[in-house]
Amino acid sequence: MNASLFLLFQIVLLYDALGWEVRMPKLIHGLRGSCLVIPCSFSYTSYPPVNPNRIVWYQYVSRGYPLVYDPRNPNDVILKFRGKTDLYRTHSWDCSLLIKNLEQSHHGEKLYTWIDPENVGKSTYAFYDVTSTIQVDASPQQPSLSISGGKRIGDTNTVECSTFHTCPYRKPTITLNGIEGSDQIDNEHIKDGLWKSTLTRTGVVKKERFTIQCSVTHYGGTTVTATKDKIAECVHQKITIKPELADVTVGVAKNFTCSVYHSCQKEPTITWNYKNMQITKWSKTHSDLNRVTYSHITFLGAKEDHGKELICTANFSGGKITTSVVLRVQCVQHNISIEPELADVTEGIPKNLTCSVYHSCQNENPNITWNYENMQVTEWSKTLSTLDQISYSSISFLGAKEDHGKKLICTAKFSGREITASVVLNVQYPLLIGLKTIGLYILTPSLVFLLTCILAGVIVYKKRQRSKDAVSGNKPFSNPRMPSPKSYPKSCPENDYDNDYEAEYANMGELSIYGNI
């Protein structure tokens, strides 16, 4: 019976003891110069307080009850806590204590709370058995900084910066530098008064290399910073060469432009596979993520470059990209002509005309054609120098009357180009030419015959005249003698001499005509 009464008594005491409960962390850290909240909560099932909002905090000592917080007796609060404490309540069962300015002198202090001490006695619940010891830290922990995503420029990047603290009354301020974007702040109670504040920023990577800095400023002004470098690959969007049709003339400069579209902060190095040529470079920024770098080459081609590639290479820190065009080297066509320029053609009679093409095409002879087909054509060429040649095409043109006034056209075709020359055909008809020829054949013998007749008439006339002279007693002809003036007598009168001389001269004239007959 005595044993049963003792057991019943123990159960009653246990029930009374279990009627109240106070919860708080046994140890809590706080930052010197900042604030500290000691989390506290209570509950009861029996012996309810008269005033549950009457909450007092005490310093745990071996003797007495030094006040830490008592709104009814603020002047009785011990000096190190006076004016620095308050309740931080979020609900009716909350008895948390706020220390607004934590000092080094608070280090190691053991505190406890009492609910409605005027009405709830220690026999009901031993409040001083549940204490919390303050641990004062001289400096805060470094914030935690993490970066996810954003491997390439233009990708989405997520940055998280978080810090732990024990002052929800004045949460720390978190600042992110090095990336722009939208922010989200989360506050999470971990356990026993430890809180975690996190700033999450989502942005777009705009640089190849950048540093993200997270700064946390705690209540009271203490700031700590964490940094992290980020490397992202720049995007090589495309590379082009313009013009794409790389027609180049031997010895004539041609401009090509290589355009590199990218998002790289550092300009790429652009090179060409042809050296010792004039190159200029410039760039243009369209936005933070779109840039264009240009390289301009003044290309001077030679005949051996035909069919080769003109290559543009853009070298980035993370690799390279290339593009190319195939060179189509064209020679210089200097001149084209047709000889003879006066294209007189007789209908039905072949006429040779030659087309001469002056050019510098060593690897390619022009294809020379005429606008008249089915006629005999002969081609050959001649080299004048290392850069100059002549290609010939000779046509044996057989004209018809309907060709009169038309053009005889010579066309020289090169790769992608052609040049022409022409002459106007002057077709002559064979009938007119025949009449002229017949006229010459008739007129010439007629003239010869006429002259012969005239000469014969003169001879006949002279013969008759000689016969008349013979009948009249004149002496026959003899070789004339030219008298000398000395043969006449000096006494001969001058007039007689003149008359005789003229007579002799007349006889000599007759001899010159008839003496040989």
C-alpha positions in Angstrom: 0.0 0.0 0.0 2.8 2.3 0.9 4.5 1.5 -2.4 1.4 2.2 -4.3 1.0 5.6 -2.7 4.6 6.5 -3.5 4.2 5.5 -7.1 1.0 7.6 -7.4 2.8 10.5 -5.8 5.6 10.3 -8.4 3.1 10.2 -11.2 1.5 13.4 -9.9 4.9 15.1 -9.7 5.8 14.0 -13.2 2.5 15.3 -14.5 3.0 18.6 -12.9 6.6 18.8 -14.3 5.4 18.0 -17.7 2.8 20.7 -17.6 5.4 23.3 -18.7 8.1 23.5 -21.3 10.6 26.2 -22.5 12.8 25.7 -25.5 15.9 27.7 -26.5 19.4 26.8 -27.9 22.0 25.9 -25.3 24.6 27.9 -27.3 24.2 30.7 -29.8 26.7 32.7 -31.8 26.4 36.4 -32.4 28.5 39.0 -34.3 30.1 41.7 -32.3 28.6 45.1 -33.0 25.5 43.5 -34.6 22.3 42.2 -33.1 21.4 38.9 -31.7 18.1 37.1 -31.3 18.0 34.2 -28.9 15.0 32.1 -30.1 12.7 31.0 -27.3 9.2 29.4 -27.1 7.1 28.0 -24.3 4.1 25.8 -23.9 2.0 24.4 -21.0 -0.7 22.0 -20.3 -1.4 22.8 -16.6 -0.9 25.7 -14.3 -1.5 28.3 -16.9 0.0 31.8 -16.4 -2.2 34.6 -15.4 -0.4 36.9 -17.9 1.2 34.8 -20.6 2.6 38.0 -22.2 4.6 38.8 -19.1 8.1 37.6 -20.1 11.2 38.4 -18.2 14.8 37.4 -18.9 17.5 36.8 -16.3 21.2 36.3 -16.1 22.1 32.9 -14.8 24.1 33.2 -11.6 24.6 31.1 -8.5 22.7 33.7 -6.4 20.0 36.1 -7.1 18.1 37.0 -10.3 19.9 39.8 -12.2 17.6 41.2 -14.8 18.5 41.2 -18.5 15.1 42.3 -19.8 12.1 43.5 -17.8 9.8 46.1 -19.3 8.3 46.8 -15.9 11.6 47.4 -14.2 13.9 48.7 -17.0 16.2 50.5 -14.6 16.8 47.3 -12.7 18.3 45.7 -15.7 22.1 45.1 -15.3 24.2 47.7 -16.9 25.7 45.6 -19.8 22.2 44.8 -21.0 20.4 48.0 -20.1 18.7 49.6 -23.1 19.9 47.0 -25.4 17.3 44.2 -25.0 13.8 43.7 -26.2 11.4 40.9 -27.1 11.3 39.6 -30.7 8.0 37.9 -30.9 6.4 36.4 -34.0 3.5 34.6 -32.2 1.9 34.3 -28.8 4.1 31.4 -27.7 7.3 33.3 -28.6 9.6 34.5 -25.9 12.7 35.3 -28.0 15.1 37.9 -26.7 16.6 40.6 -28.9 20.0 42.1 -28.1 20.3 45.1 -30.3 24.0 45.7 -29.9 26.1 42.7 -29.0 29.3 43.6 -27.2 32.3 41.6 -26.3 31.3 41.8 -22.7 28.3 39.6 -23.5 30.6 36.7 -24.4 29.9 33.7 -22.3 26.8 35.1 -20.6 24.2 32.4 -19.7 20.6 33.7 -19.9 17.2 32.2 -19.2 13.6 33.3 -19.4 10.6 33.2 -16.9 7.0 33.4 -18.0 4.8 35.4 -15.6 7.2 35.1 -12.7 4.7 36.8 -10.3 2.2 34.0 -10.8 4.1 30.9 -12.0 6.6 29.8 -9.3 9.7 27.8 -9.5 7.8 24.9 -7.9 5.6 24.8 -11.0 8.5 24.9 -13.4 12.3 25.4 -13.0 12.8 28.0 -15.7 16.5 28.5 -14.7 17.2 25.0 -15.8 16.8 26.0 -19.5 19.5 28.4 -20.4 21.3 29.8 -23.5 25.0 30.8 -23.6 26.1 33.6 -25.8 29.2 33.2 -28.0 30.4 36.5 -29.4 32.3 36.3 -32.8 34.7 39.1 -33.7 34.1 38.7 -37.5 31.4 37.1 -39.7 31.9 34.1 -41.9 32.7 34.6 -45.6 29.6 34.5 -47.8 29.0 31.4 -50.0 29.2 32.3 -53.7 28.2 29.8 -56.4 27.8 30.2 -60.2 25.9 27.8 -62.4 25.3 27.7 -66.2 26.6 30.3 -68.6 29.3 28.2 -70.3 29.1 30.4 -73.4 28.5 34.0 -74.0 24.8 34.6 -74.3 23.8 31.7 -72.0 21.8 32.2 -68.9 23.9 32.4 -65.7 22.6 31.9 -62.2 24.6 33.3 -59.3 23.8 32.6 -55.6 25.3 34.4 -52.7 24.3 33.3 -49.2 25.3 34.1 -45.7 24.5 32.9 -42.2 23.5 35.1 -39.3 21.6 35.1 -36.0 19.8 38.4 -36.3 16.5 38.2 -38.1 15.7 41.5 -36.6 18.0 43.3 -39.0 18.9 40.9 -41.9 22.3 41.5 -43.6 22.4 43.3 -47.0 23.7 41.3 -49.9 25.1 43.0 -53.0 26.2 41.3 -56.2 28.6 42.9 -58.7 29.9 41.6 -62.0 26.6 40.5 -63.6 23.3 42.1 -64.2 19.9 40.4 -64.0 16.8 39.8 -61.9 17.1 39.2 -58.1 15.4 37.0 -55.6 16.1 37.0 -51.9 15.3 34.1 -49.6 15.5 33.9 -45.8 15.5 30.5 -44.2 15.7 29.5 -40.5 18.1 26.6 -40.3 18.0 25.7 -36.6 18.6 27.0 -33.0 18.5 30.7 -34.1 20.7 30.2 -37.2 19.4 31.9 -40.3 20.4 31.8 -43.9 19.9 34.7 -46.3 20.4 34.0 -50.0 20.4 36.4 -53.0 19.9 34.7 -56.4 20.5 36.6 -59.5 19.7 35.3 -63.0 21.4 37.1 -65.9 23.1 36.6 -69.3 26.8 36.1 -69.8 28.2 39.0 -71.8 31.9 38.6 -71.4 34.5 35.9 -71.8 36.1 36.6 -68.5 34.5 38.4 -65.6 34.6 38.5 -61.8 31.5 38.2 -59.7 31.7 39.9 -56.3 29.4 39.2 -53.4 29.4 41.7 -50.5 27.5 41.1 -47.3 27.0 43.9 -44.9 25.7 42.9 -41.4 23.7 45.0 -39.1 26.2 47.3 -37.4 28.2 48.0 -40.5 30.6 45.0 -40.7 31.1 43.9 -44.4 32.7 40.8 -45.8 33.2 40.0 -49.5 33.6 36.9 -51.6 34.7 36.9 -55.3 34.8 34.3 -58.0 36.2 34.4 -61.5 34.1 33.1 -64.4 35.4 32.1 -67.8 32.9 31.6 -70.7 33.4 30.7 -74.3 32.7 33.4 -76.8 30.4 32.5 -79.6 31.7 32.4 -83.2 28.5 32.9 -85.1 29.8 33.0 -88.7 32.6 34.1 -91.0 32.2 35.2 -94.6 34.3 36.6 -97.5 32.8 39.0 -99.9 32.6 39.1 -102.8 31.9 35.4 -102.9 32.6 35.3 -106.7 36.4 35.7 -106.7 37.0 36.9 -110.2 40.5 38.4 -110.3 42.3 39.9 -113.3 46.0 39.4 -113.7 47.9 42.4 -112.4 44.8 44.3 -111.3 44.1 44.8 -107.6 40.9 43.3 -106.2 39.4 44.0 -102.7 38.1 41.3 -100.5 36.5 41.7 -97.0 36.5 39.0 -94.4 33.7 39.5 -91.8 33.7 37.7 -88.5 30.5 37.7 -86.4 31.1 36.9 -82.8 30.4 37.8 -79.2 34.0 37.9 -77.9 35.2 40.7 -75.7 38.7 40.3 -77.2 38.9 40.8 -80.9 40.0 37.8 -82.9 43.2 37.8 -84.9 42.4 37.5 -88.6 44.9 36.2 -91.1 45.0 35.5 -94.8 46.9 32.7 -96.6 48.4 35.2 -99.0 51.3 37.4 -97.6 52.8 40.7 -98.6 49.5 42.3 -99.5 47.9 45.4 -98.1 45.5 44.5 -95.2 43.4 46.8 -93.1 41.3 45.8 -90.0 38.4 47.4 -88.1 35.5 46.4 -86.0 31.9 47.3 -85.2 29.8 46.7 -82.1 26.1 46.2 -82.6 25.3 45.2 -79.0 26.9 43.7 -75.9 26.5 40.3 -77.5 27.0 41.0 -81.2 30.3 42.3 -82.7 31.7 42.2 -86.2 35.4 42.2 -86.9 36.5 43.0 -90.5 39.7 42.4 -92.4 40.2 43.9 -95.8 42.8 42.6 -98.2 43.9 44.2 -101.5 44.6 41.1 -103.6 46.9 41.2 -106.6 46.6 38.0 -108.5 48.9 36.2 -110.8 48.1 33.6 -113.5 49.3 30.7 -111.2 46.7 31.7 -108.6 43.8 30.4 -110.8 41.8 27.7 -109.0 43.5 28.2 -105.7 41.7 29.2 -102.5 41.8 32.6 -100.8 41.5 31.6 -97.1 40.5 33.9 -94.2 41.2 32.5 -90.7 39.9 34.0 -87.4 41.8 33.0 -84.3 40.1 33.2 -81.0 41.4 32.2 -77.5 39.3 29.0 -77.6 39.9 28.0 -81.2 39.7 29.2 -84.8 37.2 29.3 -87.7 38.0 29.7 -91.4 36.3 30.4 -94.7 37.5 30.6 -98.3 36.7 31.4 -101.9 38.1 29.9 -105.1 40.1 32.3 -107.2 39.1 32.6 -110.8 42.0 34.5 -112.4 41.1 36.2 -115.6 43.7 37.6 -118.0 43.7 41.0 -119.5 42.0 41.4 -122.9 43.8 44.4 -124.4 42.4 44.7 -127.9 40.6 43.0 -130.7 40.6 44.0 -134.4 39.7 42.7 -137.9 41.9 43.3 -140.9 41.4 44.5 -143.6 39.1 47.1 -142.1 37.7 47.8 -145.6 35.7 44.6 -146.2 35.3 44.7 -150.0 34.0 41.3 -151.0 33.2 40.0 -154.4 30.1 37.8 -154.5 31.2 34.2 -154.9 34.9 34.9 -154.6 36.6 34.0 -151.2 38.1 36.8 -149.2 40.5 36.3 -146.3 39.9 38.4 -143.2 41.9 38.0 -140.0 40.7 38.7 -136.4 43.6 39.5 -134.0 43.1 39.3 -130.2 45.8 40.9 -128.0 45.7 39.4 -124.4 47.8 38.2 -121.5 46.2 34.8 -121.0 49.0 32.2 -120.8 46.9 29.4 -119.5 43.9 30.1 -121.6 43.6 30.9 -125.3 40.4 32.7 -126.2 37.7 30.9 -128.1 37.4 32.9 -131.3 34.2 32.6 -133.3 32.6 34.4 -136.3 29.0 35.2 -136.8 29.1 33.4 -140.2 29.3 29.6 -140.1 30.3 26.9 -142.6 33.3 28.8 -143.8 36.9 27.9 -143.6 38.6 29.2 -140.4 42.3 28.9 -139.5 43.6 29.8 -136.0 47.1 30.3 -134.6 48.8 32.3 -131.9 51.9 34.3 -131.3 53.7 35.2 -128.0 55.1 38.8 -127.8 56.3 38.7 -124.2 55.7 36.9 -120.9 52.4 38.8 -120.4 51.3 39.6 -124.0 50.1 37.2 -126.7 48.2 37.5 -129.9 45.6 34.9 -131.0 44.6 34.9 -134.6 41.6 33.6 -136.5 41.4 33.9 -140.3 38.2 33.3 -142.1 37.9 32.6 -145.8 34.7 34.6 -146.4 32.5 33.7 -149.3 30.0 36.5 -149.6 26.5 36.7 -151.2 24.6 39.7 -152.4 22.3 39.6 -149.3 25.4 40.1 -147.1 25.9 43.6 -148.4 25.8 46.1 -145.5 25.8 43.5 -142.9 28.5 43.1 -140.2 31.1 40.4 -140.0 31.6 40.0 -136.3 34.6 38.3 -134.5 34.0 37.3 -130.9 36.8 36.3 -128.5 35.5 34.4 -125.4 37.5 34.2 -122.2 36.4 32.7 -118.8 33.4 34.8 -117.9 34.1 37.6 -120.4 34.0 38.2 -124.1 35.1 41.0 -126.5 34.1 41.6 -130.1 35.1 43.5 -133.3 33.3 43.9 -136.5 33.5 45.3 -140.1 30.7 46.2 -142.5 30.6 44.0 -145.6 30.8 45.8 -149.0 29.7 43.1 -151.5 30.6 43.8 -155.1 28.7 42.0 -157.9 30.6 39.9 -160.5 28.7 41.4 -163.6 30.2 44.9 -163.2 33.6 43.5 -162.6 33.3 41.4 -165.8 32.2 44.4 -167.8 35.3 46.3 -166.7 37.5 43.4 -167.5 35.9 42.9 -171.0 36.2 46.6 -171.7 39.9 46.5 -171.0 40.4 43.5 -173.3 38.5 45.2 -176.1 39.9 48.7 -175.8 43.6 47.8 -175.7 43.7 45.9 -179.0 41.6 48.6 -180.6 44.0 51.3 -179.7 46.9 49.3 -180.9 45.1 48.7 -184.2 44.3 52.3 -184.6 47.8 53.4 -184.1 49.0 50.9 -186.6 46.6 52.1 -189.2 47.7 55.7 -188.7 51.4 54.8 -189.0 50.7 52.8 -192.2 48.9 55.7 -193.7 51.8 58.0 -193.1 54.2 55.6 -194.7 52.0 55.2 -197.8 51.7 59.0 -198.1 55.5 59.5 -197.9 56.1 56.8 -200.6 53.7 58.6 -202.9 55.4 61.9 -202.3 58.7 60.4 -203.1 57.4 59.0 -206.4 56.2 62.5 -207.4 59.6 64.0 -206.7 61.3 61.4 -208.9 59.0 62.1 -211.9 59.7 65.9 -211.6 63.5 65.4 -212.1 64.8 65.6 -208.5 67.9 63.6 -207.7 67.6 60.6 -205.7 68.3 60.9 -202.0 71.8 60.6 -200.8 73.3 60.9 -197.4 73.0 64.5 -196.3 76.0 66.5 -195.6 76.0 69.1 -193.0 77.8 72.0 -194.5 80.3 73.8 -192.4 80.2 77.5 -192.4 83.9 77.4 -193.3 83.1 75.8 -196.7 81.3 78.9 -198.0 83.3 81.6 -199.5 83.9 84.5 -197.2 82.7 86.8 -199.9 79.4 85.1 -199.9 76.6 87.3 -198.8 75.2 86.6 -195.3 71.7 86.1 -196.6 72.6 83.6 -199.1 74.3 81.5 -196.4 71.3 81.5 -194.3 69.0 80.4 -197.1 71.3 77.6 -198.1 71.6 76.4 -194.5 67.9 76.3 -193.9 67.5 74.2 -197.2 70.0 71.8 -196.0 68.4 71.4 -192.6 65.1 70.7 -194.3 66.6 68.0 -196.3 68.0 66.4 -193.1 64.6 66.5 -191.6 63.2 64.5 -194.5 66.0 62.1 -194.1 65.1 61.4 -190.5 61.7 60.3 -191.5 62.2 58.5 -194.8 65.9 57.8 -195.1 65.6 54.4 -193.5 62.6 53.2 -195.6 
